[in-house]
Structures are given as structure tokens and as C-alpha cells.
Amino acid sequence: MKLRTVLGELGVTDYLAGGDVNFEEDVIVFPHLVPDVSFPEQVTIAPKDTAGPIEGFAGTTIVLCDGGLPETGERPPLRTVMVVSDLTRDEFEQMFEHLPAKHVELDLQRKRIYLAFQSSYDLQRYADKVYEILGNPLMIVNSDRRLLAWAGDFPEDRADVLEEITQGYISEEVNAELERDGILDDVRHAGHSIISANERFGQRWVTSIISFHHMEMGRFDMLEQNGTITDADLELVDFAGSLAGVMIDKLGIAGERAGSGSTVLDDLLGDTFANEKTMRAQLALSSMPVDDTYVLAELAADRELPRNHLQRIAARVSNAFRNSLWTMRNGRLVILIALGPRTCPGWDGYERTIRLLGQRKEFVTTLERNGMKAYVSEPFEQIALTRDRYQQIADLMAARVNDTASIVYFWQHRYSVLANMAQTFGQLDMMLDKRVVTMSLYDKDHGTAYLETAYRTVEHPGSPAEAAKALNVHRNTYFYRVNKILELFFIDLKKGEDRLSVAFFMHYLCGMDNQMMFDPSDMSLAWQRSVGRVS
């Protein structure tokens, strides 16, 4: 039991402390009087590691002053606290006699909370168990004011609290009220939880700040609903909150303000916002502008990087892009970057993305030094599309496009991604132009290069000389092949649709690492007949 808890349980309304008194010190209470002290009434406590009163008494003495505290300027002796209380002398002595039993009870409850922590695999399970111990409804929120867990029945007339539970975030109005009333500053200054009264609803709340490694990670708040909250309960709330901080840090859900990634972005990727109003409100509270053009990027390394290393990379990336949010998913960094509003009637999102990402040297250097690639989605203007763009990046990475650049853009590999998504024979049969398939199989059987010739024609439109140079053949040879393509395969490279069929087939091969999904000999007989491979 802490010294401040002892004073609270004794109903102390004011005190005057001598030197060397530490109110956060864990102590054991001894109902003994200390001799040779000039004050008329006294009770004693000793340090926690003391087996009992010792000679000279190195503990702290609490002195009940019936006539009030001494005049200003008069200080108590060392290790002495002079107090006044609303209790009578007899009540004070009786309460003090009960403190050792209270100490044992408090110790048992602390052990129960610790066992709840050890046996909980997630924060919600931990909150449920702590509620069973403390008996009053509670909330655990992170530094981004995201509701991580809650337990107990909150009163039905508190529509604001019930709305927060439904939406999953503490509203800006509630947080602003706590800041305005100085409650959060009082908690920070005190270094422990405090009780505040909500006069409008006639309720008392315990407000505590969860800290881990000297960093604020959120709050652990409890409503006085089912039982009166005592100073001993405040000590238990602080203990439960400290263990919640360990879990929050381990789970990486402390929020961007605590250096663990943005909760808002994590919810956008998971599509877990209750409604668009909440989504926009939380985005507005972050560093991101609302109603902007955005782009999503996932940073992947060729090896697994430890979490603390990813956090350092995230700090550098955040420094490179002022308006950005980041979070960690599956051992990778995911970044949402604001490009600014569109300023022209046309779609300039691709150009702006390439310019912004490619010209930020700090970003590119960070990728190169850590052996990472940034896989970038298409830009988007509706923030509700974040989850869809995240899936777009997953499809881009699954395509394993052959791009040696540090930044890989989805739209530059669109057809390869679409081709890679064809995972069944039926999808493949539907997507590919059979004339181009037949030409590919003919090349395989006869050692010709008609497909490459067709592709170089598409790659260099209106420039036979460039196409022939790319093929490393004479112009006459090039024109001969083009004519044979029309004659043998009925593909007219002057027609846009035929050129598109050739281009898509080549992008498909690129998306499949230049390998067909199956050996031609394993094709169904009907499919082989459809492409003229068998009669």
C-alpha cells in the first residue's frame, strides 16, 4: 500500500510533510506509537521491507493534529507527516487499526489483477477480468483516443458514453472537456489516477494515464457505478493501467502519438469504422487533411525486420512526408500519404504521385539502405476506398512483377496484376485471345518469333524502324513477319483491338514470370482444338 493511499483511507483532508517523505512509497502499516516524539498524538508506518518497528524507527510517522496544522513556516521533523481529518480521534484510530487488513486485501486484489494479465491473450479479455475484480465499468483507450477495450454496464442515460462504445472512439468533445477542466493536467502532475466529478450527471470518474517507458500510451478510466471508489481502488486502477500498458506496447496498438503507428489508418485498412462521420472526424484529428487526394504504399523488405527497426524507418518516412499516417501490418509498414487537392480537370494523380515519392530523397534513400521496395496503389480521392487500395497493393505484390526500381506503381503493372489474378483455367480461357495463344504456341513449336514481333510493333507504334531495331532484325525481315502474322494468325497489327490483345497477352506472361500456368500438353483436348493444336 502506498503512503498516499494510507492518507486517503484515513480521511486526511490536509497535511504538512517533513523532509524525505515519499507519498509513492510502498509501506506496511504498524499500529504502534513511537516514543520520544513531542506531538500529542501519533501513529506510525514503516517501509515495506521492514519486518517491524525497529530501534530508532526509520519509518514515517503520521501525526493527527486536533487543532489544525501548524502555522506557515513551521515544518514537521524528518519522515513525519502532520495531518488533519474529518474523522474523530476515535474514528481515526479505529480506521488505522483496520489498515493492516486493508493492506492484505489490497495485496490480494493486486495479485488477482496480475493473474488476469498473465492469463489474458488480448486486451478485451483482460478488461473483462479486471472489471470482475474492481466491480465498476471501465474503458481502456490509446493515445489516438481509440477505444481498445471496455467492460461493465454503463448507465443508459449516458448517450455520449454509449455512442463512444458504438463508434469505437472517444469523441473530441469529451477529450476537450477533460483538457478544459484540467483533469488530464492534474493526473499528469500528480503522477497517479484521480477522481473527478461530473456534476451534470452526478457521477464520479477515475481518470488515469497509461504510461510505458515514460511515454503516454492512453487512458484507463473507471466509472463509479456499482460501488464507492476508495483511495485503495485508485492504486488498483494505476496497477491495472500499468499492466494494460505492457499489453498495448506488445500488441503495437498504442497509436501514432505514442510512436506505434496510426490507429486511424489501421481502422481504415480494416474497414472497422462504425460510420463515415466517425471516420472523417478521427481523420481530421490526425495530421491528415480531409477531402484530399491520397495514395497508399506498403514497404516490404527482402528479409524480416524487427519491430523497433521498422519504427525507426517509419519515423524517417513520416519526416519525409508531412501529411502522412503509418501503421504496421504483417511485419511491414503501410503509409497513407496526402498528395494535395486536384488542381486541374484532368486526372493528374499518377504524375503527382511519381513526382512526390520519387523526389523525396530521404524516402528513396531509406528504401535503398534497408533493402526495401515501396508498392504503391492508385491515387484516390475518397478516403473510404483505403481498404480497396490496400487490397490493390496485395494483388500487385502477388503478381511478382519484374521491376528493379525501389518504388513500384500499380498502374504501371495493371495488366500483369489482372493476368496474375487468373487462377483457374476458365478465367484464363476467358481472358486470352485465342489467336495470340495460337501464335505463342506456334513460336514454341517452330522456334519463330512472331509474338515478340507483334509486341515490338505495339511497343513502338508508327515506327517500324524502332521495332526492327528492338528485334535486332532488318526492316525487310520485320515487314515479312508482320505480313505473316496477318496471314497465319489473322491478327492485323494496324487495328487497335488486335494490338490490345497482343499487349495484354504479353503483360500476362510478364505477370506469370514468362511462364504459362500449365504445360500446353496438359491442356484439355477441347482447348487444344480451339487453338488448332490438334485436329
Secondary structure, 3 states (H helix, E strand, C coil): CEHHHHHHHCCEEEEEECCCCCCCCEEEEECCCCCCCCCCCCEEEEECCCCCCCCCCCCEEEEECCCCCCCCCCCCCCCEEEEEECCCHHHHHHHHHHHHHHHHHHHHHHHHHHHHHHHCCCHHHHHHHHHHHHCCCEEEEECCCEEEEEECCCCCCCHHHHHHHHHCECCHHHHHHHHHCCHHHHHHHHCCCEEEEECCCCEEEEEEEEEECCEEEEEEEEECCCCCCCHHHHHHHHHHHHHHHHHHHHHCCCCHHHCCCCHHHHHHHHCCCCCHHHHHHHHHHCCCCCCCCEEEEEEEECCCCCHHHHHHHHHHHHHHCCCEEEEEECCEEEEEEECCCCCCCCCCHHHHHHHHHHHCHHHHHHHHHCCEEEEECCCECCHHHHHHHHHHHHHHHHCCCCCCCCEEEHHHHHHHHHHHCCCCHHHHHHHCCHHHHHHHHHHHHHCCCHHHHHHHHHHCCCCHHHHHHHHCCCHHHHHHHHHHHHHHHCCCCCCHHHHHHHHHHHHHHHHCCCCCCCCHHHCCHHHHHHCCCCC
